[in-house]
Amino acid sequence: MPDSVTDNLECYIVGGAVRDRLLGREVVDRDWVVVGATPEAMLERGFRQVGADFPVFLHPETSEEYALARTERKQGRGYHGFVVHAAPEVTLEDDLARRDLTINAMAMREDGELVDPFGGQADLEARRLRHVGPAFVEDPLRVLRVARFAAQLGAHGFEVDGATAALMREMSHSGELADLVPERVWAETVKALGAERPSRYFAVLHEVDALGATFPEVEALFGVPQPEEYHPEVDTGIHTLLVLDAAAGLSDSVAVRFAAVCHDLGKALTPREEWPSHIGHERRGIKPTRALCERLRTSKAVRELAVTVTAQHGRIHRALEMRDATLVDLLDELDALRRPERFDDILTVCHADSRGKPGKESVDYPEGDWLRRVRAAVAAVSPQPLLDRGIRGKALGEALRRERIRAVAALRAAPEDGDST
């Protein structure tokens, strides 16, 4: 192996690492492009090849990815319909030309010299998400990627360029988004949900007519009215995006944020003659929430939280009005004693729901505070005294429920912390 693994290799840092460095953001991963090399030359230097579709190698010491410069040519529909060509004659500009956005089509030498053939730096300064060239339309996944970058860079003021939005709309109308495999859609969605402003992901998809092909259950919410006295924003789709951003302000959890997206899906199924009221939307929302989670192949934890929030958020909002016995039964239905972390996530989404309205962005959620206190009181009730009295089986469950109801009644009668009365 040579003294330096990359000696005499023409290597460039590319993509997100260059973009983020120029933006002053933390660079988490560095990807490299190697120009003028062959797979054999890389293997001789100790690189380890990974990836079956095109030659990507891991550095033997840093494990960073080094890909041979390549071009891609569309041949068939969908994400996999590409012919990849990697050879020593492929130039750096050839490689950069196949990328999606100009801000991702810059390269940097190890000494910091920038290579920017498509105006990416100017677009960074203009806060513009602009496609590199006409080949953009060849990959339907790019519609989701641009929406995801709009979410991730929204805090920096980035907006989608008008010509790029027009191409995305054209791609949406072509029907090719239907060819995207669920795992790819979910992978982009997870990245977008982790952004500071995740609502921009769904908003951009809606604006370019792509939401119906990717998230039809969410698209169906736009144009569905709610009572203006409770929802000044009126439109259920807008409310959902506000709730999502409120959830992002309360939790970093992707599961919490996705549950926020799903919580009102049932309102799209409310008969028009009942608008703007949505009585029973919680129950109606269970089926589309499950369908969305199953289609995207989310984890069981993500699905369970989304379905539970969808089914129960209306009851949780009424917690301050509930009788003691109803509160105990609600905790049982939420499995609050056995799964306290998930219970807290459920309440966090409900808190976000209360904030998802203009002028309500910072409101507290006393219903959640009360339910947490109720849970603590109920959890403190031990079955041991009942067991010591010989109570078993069904009778034990009934007696334990009565003791828990008494504990809630005692909590309700007790003065609040700090109350001098």
Secondary structure, DSSP 8 states (H G I E B T S, - for coil): --SSTTTT-EEEEETHHHHHHHHT------EEEEES--HHHHHHTT-EEE-SSS-EEE-TTT--EEEE-EEEEE-SSSTT-EEEEE-TT--HHHHHHTSSBGGGS-EE-TT--EE-TT-HHHHHHHTEE-BSSGGGGG-THHHHHHHHHHHHTGGGT-EE-HHHHHHHHHHHHHTGGGGS-HHHHHHHHHHHHTSSSTHHHHHHHHHTT-HHHH-HHHHTTTT-B--TTT-TT-BHHHHHHHHHHHHHHH---HHHHHHHHHTTGGGGGS-GGGTT--TTHHHHHHHHHHHHHHHHT--HHHHHHHHHHHHHHHHHHTGGG--HHHHHHHHHHTTTTT-HHHHHHHHHHHHHHHH-STT-TT---HHHHHHHHHHHHHHT--SHHHHHTT--HHHHHHHHHHHHHHHHHHHHHS--TT---
